[in-house]
Amino acid sequence: MPILESSMVATESPRLRPDAGETRPAATKPGADVGADIDAVDVDVVDVIEVASAVLVRNFELLRRRTTMYADLDRAEYLLLRTLDAVGPSDIGGLAAALGLDPSTAGRQVAVMAAKGLIGRTPSATDRRRSIISPTEAGLAKMNTTRAQRRVATEELLADWEQGDLRTLGEMFTRYNRTVAKHYLGGGEPTPPPSPAAAAEALLSSAGPSAGPR
């Protein structure tokens, strides 16, 4: 997904700009409920979501470049390790399907991570031609370090948000990710367990009720 130009303001949306002579809604503090403001003007909500999701991708990239949350692992390595930690050892085909990648891309990523000592490969007990991918102790240690760094960065960023707003954001992110998994990781040809949708659900469910943002 392309990242928007850096000149775009994170909260800007074409449909939220008032027309000439229209009173602009009062600004709200971060984390405040802006639903009433949005409802007060004639906006295309899907258009708001579309541009907000594009800016969100840019902001995630901004966080990656300007924080130390990925000092030990890059995003792809972190997500692959989190997936293996959530669903257990998997072959290339199952791992690729769970991550929404083609097997060749997943295979290259696995080879790089194996060379770094982050994951290990062992022959399958039922088919010696297949390799089973598992995280190493070093890989899990780096995953947990990255997870802790991401938690700290998230907590600092959203420090002035109310708990209810944080819970709503977590619920909406989870619901959105489940919808994406349902539409783009479900169906199609059967894949070795775990299925793509089940793997995505296991990863989302690994964020326990008291664990906070991951």
Secondary structure, DSSP 8 states (H G I E B T S, - for coil): -----TTS-TT--GGGS--TT--------TT---HHHHHHS---HHHHHHHHHHHHHHHHHHHHHHSSTTSSS-HHHHHHHHHHHHH--EEHHHHHHHHT--HHHHHHHHHHHHHTTSEEEEE-SS-TTSEEEEE-HHHHHHHHHHHHHHHHHHHHHTTTS-HHHHHHHHHHHHHHHHHHHHHHTSSSS--SSS-HHHHHHHHHHTS-TTT---
